[in-house]
Amino acid sequence: HTLQNNTMFASFARSAAKAVPRATRRNMSSGQVHTGMPTTMAELRNNIWLSDPGAYPVIAVVTFACGMSASFITYCCVKNPDVRITPGRRQALVRSWE
């Protein structure tokens, strides 16, 4: 009785698997497949980075990080008393401007 149920289930599973259409093979990138090395910066930017929507979050995160670090460096250069940019203060051992 159990063998008959297993055979019926296996037969049903095979017929159900044949009825389901097979999916086409997908590449991870939805853009065009790049072959060869890019020869110009425009080709690198357009064919590799901007053609793949998965690269947009990476571009956004890197842009945000560069902007935040540039603003922090600017803030430290302007507000930190240990940073001496002007030539008159560079050689001062005692900070008299405080």
KOLNUKOL-271274 format. One line per field, with one value per residue: residue number from 1; residue in three letters; x, y, z of N, C-alpha, C in turn. Coordinates in nm, 2 decimals. Layout:
REM KOLNUKOL-271274
num	c(NUM | ...)
residu	c(Ala | ...)
n.X	c(X | ...)
n.Y	c(Y | ...)
n.Z	c(Z | ...)
ca.X	c(X | ...)
ca.Y	c(Y | ...)
ca.Z	c(Z | ...)
c.X	c(X | ...)
c.Y	c(Y | ...)
c.Z	c(Z | ...)
This chain:
REM KOLNUKOL-271274
num	c(1 | 2 | 3 | 4 | 5 | 6 | 7 | 8 | 9 | 10 | 11 | 12 | 13 | 14 | 15 | 16 | 17 | 18 | 19 | 20 | 21 | 22 | 23 | 24 | 25 | 26 | 27 | 28 | 29 | 30 | 31 | 32 | 33 | 34 | 35 | 36 | 37 | 38 | 39 | 40 | 41 | 42 | 43 | 44 | 45 | 46 | 47 | 48 | 49 | 50 | 51 | 52 | 53 | 54 | 55 | 56 | 57 | 58 | 59 | 60 | 61 | 62 | 63 | 64 | 65 | 66 | 67 | 68 | 69 | 70 | 71 | 72 | 73 | 74 | 75 | 76 | 77 | 78 | 79 | 80 | 81 | 82 | 83 | 84 | 85 | 86 | 87 | 88 | 89 | 90 | 91 | 92 | 93 | 94 | 95 | 96 | 97 | 98)
residu	c(His | Thr | Leu | Gln | Asn | Asn | Thr | Met | Phe | Ala | Ser | Phe | Ala | Arg | Ser | Ala | Ala | Lys | Ala | Val | Pro | Arg | Ala | Thr | Arg | Arg | Asn | Met | Ser | Ser | Gly | Gln | Val | His | Thr | Gly | Met | Pro | Thr | Thr | Met | Ala | Glu | Leu | Arg | Asn | Asn | Ile | Trp | Leu | Ser | Asp | Pro | Gly | Ala | Tyr | Pro | Val | Ile | Ala | Val | Val | Thr | Phe | Ala | Cys | Gly | Met | Ser | Ala | Ser | Phe | Ile | Thr | Tyr | Cys | Cys | Val | Lys | Asn | Pro | Asp | Val | Arg | Ile | Thr | Pro | Gly | Arg | Arg | Gln | Ala | Leu | Val | Arg | Ser | Trp | Glu)
n.X	c(0.08 | 0.19 | 0.40 | 0.26 | 0.14 | 0.37 | 0.46 | 0.25 | 0.27 | 0.52 | 0.49 | 0.29 | 0.44 | 0.64 | 0.48 | 0.37 | 0.60 | 0.68 | 0.47 | 0.51 | 0.63 | 0.97 | 1.20 | 1.37 | 1.73 | 1.88 | 2.10 | 2.30 | 2.32 | 2.11 | 2.17 | 2.36 | 2.60 | 2.93 | 3.21 | 3.55 | 3.81 | 3.74 | 3.82 | 3.82 | 3.73 | 3.47 | 3.35 | 3.39 | 3.23 | 2.97 | 2.92 | 2.97 | 2.92 | 2.68 | 2.50 | 2.40 | 2.15 | 2.19 | 2.42 | 2.36 | 2.29 | 2.54 | 2.69 | 2.56 | 2.61 | 2.89 | 2.92 | 2.79 | 2.95 | 3.20 | 3.13 | 3.05 | 3.30 | 3.46 | 3.33 | 3.37 | 3.65 | 3.69 | 3.55 | 3.71 | 3.95 | 3.88 | 3.78 | 3.94 | 4.18 | 4.44 | 4.51 | 4.70 | 4.68 | 4.73 | 5.02 | 5.13 | 5.07 | 5.19 | 5.45 | 5.41 | 5.46 | 5.33 | 4.99 | 4.86 | 4.63 | 4.39)
n.Y	c(-0.12 | 0.13 | 0.15 | 0.18 | 0.43 | 0.59 | 0.55 | 0.66 | 0.93 | 1.00 | 0.98 | 1.18 | 1.41 | 1.42 | 1.47 | 1.72 | 1.87 | 1.88 | 2.03 | 2.29 | 2.58 | 2.64 | 2.87 | 3.13 | 3.17 | 3.39 | 3.68 | 3.84 | 4.11 | 4.35 | 4.50 | 4.55 | 4.30 | 4.34 | 4.32 | 4.28 | 4.52 | 4.86 | 5.14 | 5.42 | 5.67 | 5.75 | 5.53 | 5.35 | 5.46 | 5.47 | 5.21 | 5.03 | 5.12 | 5.29 | 5.15 | 4.94 | 4.91 | 4.82 | 4.93 | 5.19 | 5.23 | 5.19 | 5.40 | 5.61 | 5.58 | 5.60 | 5.86 | 6.00 | 5.94 | 6.05 | 6.32 | 6.37 | 6.32 | 6.52 | 6.75 | 6.72 | 6.74 | 7.00 | 7.14 | 7.07 | 7.19 | 7.46 | 7.52 | 7.39 | 7.46 | 7.36 | 7.33 | 7.50 | 7.71 | 7.97 | 8.16 | 8.32 | 8.20 | 7.95 | 7.90 | 7.95 | 7.88 | 7.91 | 7.96 | 8.25 | 8.36 | 8.28)
n.Z	c(0.00 | 0.08 | -0.10 | -0.34 | -0.30 | -0.29 | -0.55 | -0.70 | -0.60 | -0.69 | -0.97 | -1.00 | -0.92 | -1.12 | -1.35 | -1.28 | -1.26 | -1.53 | -1.63 | -1.54 | -1.67 | -1.77 | -1.63 | -1.79 | -1.82 | -1.61 | -1.60 | -1.35 | -1.38 | -1.51 | -1.73 | -2.03 | -2.12 | -2.05 | -2.25 | -2.27 | -2.19 | -2.08 | -2.28 | -2.26 | -2.02 | -2.03 | -2.15 | -1.95 | -1.75 | -1.86 | -1.97 | -1.77 | -1.50 | -1.51 | -1.65 | -1.50 | -1.27 | -1.01 | -0.93 | -0.85 | -0.57 | -0.46 | -0.57 | -0.46 | -0.18 | -0.17 | -0.27 | -0.07 | 0.16 | 0.08 | 0.07 | 0.34 | 0.47 | 0.35 | 0.44 | 0.72 | 0.73 | 0.64 | 0.85 | 1.07 | 0.99 | 1.00 | 1.26 | 1.45 | 1.69 | 1.68 | 1.42 | 1.19 | 0.95 | 0.84 | 0.76 | 0.96 | 1.20 | 1.20 | 1.30 | 1.57 | 1.91 | 2.14 | 2.18 | 2.13 | 2.05 | 2.16)
ca.X	c(0.00 | 0.28 | 0.47 | 0.17 | 0.13 | 0.49 | 0.47 | 0.16 | 0.32 | 0.64 | 0.43 | 0.23 | 0.55 | 0.70 | 0.39 | 0.36 | 0.72 | 0.68 | 0.37 | 0.55 | 0.73 | 1.10 | 1.24 | 1.50 | 1.84 | 1.90 | 2.23 | 2.28 | 2.31 | 2.00 | 2.22 | 2.43 | 2.71 | 3.04 | 3.32 | 3.67 | 3.84 | 3.71 | 3.94 | 3.80 | 3.66 | 3.33 | 3.31 | 3.38 | 3.12 | 2.84 | 2.89 | 2.98 | 2.85 | 2.55 | 2.41 | 2.35 | 2.08 | 2.24 | 2.53 | 2.32 | 2.31 | 2.69 | 2.73 | 2.50 | 2.68 | 3.02 | 2.91 | 2.75 | 3.07 | 3.30 | 3.07 | 3.06 | 3.44 | 3.51 | 3.27 | 3.44 | 3.78 | 3.67 | 3.51 | 3.83 | 4.05 | 3.84 | 3.75 | 4.03 | 4.29 | 4.57 | 4.54 | 4.75 | 4.69 | 4.79 | 5.16 | 5.17 | 5.05 | 5.25 | 5.56 | 5.38 | 5.46 | 5.23 | 4.88 | 4.82 | 4.50 | 4.28)
ca.Y	c(0.00 | 0.24 | 0.15 | 0.23 | 0.57 | 0.65 | 0.55 | 0.76 | 1.06 | 1.03 | 1.00 | 1.31 | 1.51 | 1.43 | 1.53 | 1.85 | 1.94 | 1.90 | 2.13 | 2.42 | 2.63 | 2.67 | 3.01 | 3.16 | 3.19 | 3.54 | 3.73 | 3.92 | 4.24 | 4.37 | 4.58 | 4.47 | 4.23 | 4.42 | 4.23 | 4.35 | 4.63 | 4.99 | 5.22 | 5.56 | 5.69 | 5.76 | 5.40 | 5.29 | 5.51 | 5.44 | 5.07 | 4.94 | 5.17 | 5.35 | 5.05 | 4.85 | 4.98 | 4.77 | 5.01 | 5.32 | 5.25 | 5.20 | 5.53 | 5.70 | 5.56 | 5.65 | 6.01 | 6.05 | 5.93 | 6.15 | 6.45 | 6.39 | 6.34 | 6.65 | 6.85 | 6.71 | 6.79 | 7.15 | 7.19 | 7.06 | 7.29 | 7.60 | 7.53 | 7.33 | 7.56 | 7.30 | 7.34 | 7.64 | 7.73 | 8.10 | 8.16 | 8.39 | 8.11 | 7.82 | 7.88 | 7.99 | 7.77 | 7.95 | 8.01 | 8.37 | 8.41 | 8.23)
ca.Z	c(0.00 | 0.09 | -0.23 | -0.44 | -0.27 | -0.33 | -0.70 | -0.75 | -0.58 | -0.78 | -1.10 | -1.00 | -0.91 | -1.25 | -1.44 | -1.24 | -1.29 | -1.67 | -1.67 | -1.50 | -1.77 | -1.72 | -1.64 | -1.87 | -1.73 | -1.59 | -1.55 | -1.23 | -1.43 | -1.61 | -1.84 | -2.13 | -2.08 | -2.10 | -2.29 | -2.29 | -2.10 | -2.14 | -2.33 | -2.21 | -1.89 | -2.07 | -2.17 | -1.82 | -1.67 | -1.93 | -2.00 | -1.65 | -1.38 | -1.52 | -1.72 | -1.40 | -1.16 | -0.89 | -0.89 | -0.80 | -0.43 | -0.43 | -0.61 | -0.36 | -0.05 | -0.19 | -0.28 | 0.07 | 0.24 | 0.04 | 0.11 | 0.48 | 0.51 | 0.31 | 0.53 | 0.85 | 0.72 | 0.64 | 0.98 | 1.16 | 0.95 | 1.03 | 1.40 | 1.55 | 1.72 | 1.66 | 1.28 | 1.17 | 0.81 | 0.81 | 0.78 | 1.09 | 1.32 | 1.18 | 1.39 | 1.71 | 2.00 | 2.24 | 2.11 | 2.20 | 1.99 | 2.23)
c.X	c(0.09 | 0.36 | 0.39 | 0.15 | 0.25 | 0.51 | 0.37 | 0.21 | 0.43 | 0.59 | 0.36 | 0.33 | 0.61 | 0.61 | 0.37 | 0.48 | 0.73 | 0.58 | 0.42 | 0.66 | 0.86 | 1.14 | 1.36 | 1.61 | 1.87 | 2.05 | 2.20 | 2.26 | 2.19 | 2.05 | 2.29 | 2.55 | 2.84 | 3.16 | 3.44 | 3.69 | 3.80 | 3.83 | 3.93 | 3.72 | 3.51 | 3.27 | 3.30 | 3.26 | 2.99 | 2.82 | 2.89 | 2.90 | 2.71 | 2.45 | 2.34 | 2.28 | 2.12 | 2.36 | 2.49 | 2.33 | 2.46 | 2.74 | 2.68 | 2.57 | 2.82 | 3.02 | 2.88 | 2.88 | 3.18 | 3.25 | 3.09 | 3.21 | 3.50 | 3.45 | 3.34 | 3.58 | 3.78 | 3.64 | 3.64 | 3.94 | 4.01 | 3.83 | 3.85 | 4.15 | 4.43 | 4.61 | 4.58 | 4.77 | 4.76 | 4.93 | 5.20 | 5.16 | 5.13 | 5.37 | 5.54 | 5.38 | 5.35 | 5.11 | 4.83 | 4.68 | 4.38 | 4.23)
c.Y	c(0.13 | 0.26 | 0.21 | 0.38 | 0.64 | 0.66 | 0.65 | 0.90 | 1.10 | 1.05 | 1.14 | 1.42 | 1.53 | 1.50 | 1.68 | 1.93 | 1.97 | 2.01 | 2.27 | 2.47 | 2.67 | 2.81 | 3.02 | 3.19 | 3.34 | 3.57 | 3.81 | 4.07 | 4.25 | 4.44 | 4.49 | 4.41 | 4.30 | 4.32 | 4.32 | 4.46 | 4.76 | 5.07 | 5.36 | 5.56 | 5.70 | 5.62 | 5.32 | 5.33 | 5.47 | 5.29 | 4.99 | 5.00 | 5.21 | 5.25 | 4.96 | 4.92 | 4.93 | 4.86 | 5.15 | 5.33 | 5.26 | 5.34 | 5.63 | 5.70 | 5.62 | 5.81 | 6.07 | 6.05 | 6.03 | 6.29 | 6.48 | 6.40 | 6.47 | 6.76 | 6.84 | 6.76 | 6.94 | 7.20 | 7.18 | 7.17 | 7.43 | 7.61 | 7.48 | 7.43 | 7.50 | 7.31 | 7.49 | 7.65 | 7.86 | 8.10 | 8.23 | 8.30 | 7.98 | 7.80 | 7.91 | 7.87 | 7.79 | 8.01 | 8.13 | 8.42 | 8.36 | 8.33)
c.Z	c(0.00 | -0.04 | -0.34 | -0.42 | -0.32 | -0.48 | -0.75 | -0.72 | -0.67 | -0.93 | -1.11 | -1.00 | -1.05 | -1.35 | -1.41 | -1.27 | -1.44 | -1.71 | -1.64 | -1.61 | -1.70 | -1.73 | -1.72 | -1.77 | -1.73 | -1.54 | -1.43 | -1.27 | -1.52 | -1.73 | -1.94 | -2.07 | -2.14 | -2.13 | -2.32 | -2.19 | -2.16 | -2.18 | -2.29 | -2.08 | -1.92 | -2.09 | -2.04 | -1.74 | -1.73 | -1.93 | -1.87 | -1.54 | -1.41 | -1.59 | -1.62 | -1.29 | -1.03 | -0.84 | -0.83 | -0.65 | -0.39 | -0.46 | -0.51 | -0.23 | -0.06 | -0.20 | -0.14 | 0.16 | 0.21 | 0.08 | 0.26 | 0.53 | 0.47 | 0.40 | 0.67 | 0.84 | 0.72 | 0.78 | 1.07 | 1.12 | 0.99 | 1.18 | 1.49 | 1.57 | 1.69 | 1.51 | 1.25 | 1.02 | 0.77 | 0.84 | 0.91 | 1.21 | 1.31 | 1.28 | 1.54 | 1.80 | 2.11 | 2.16 | 2.19 | 2.15 | 2.06 | 2.34)
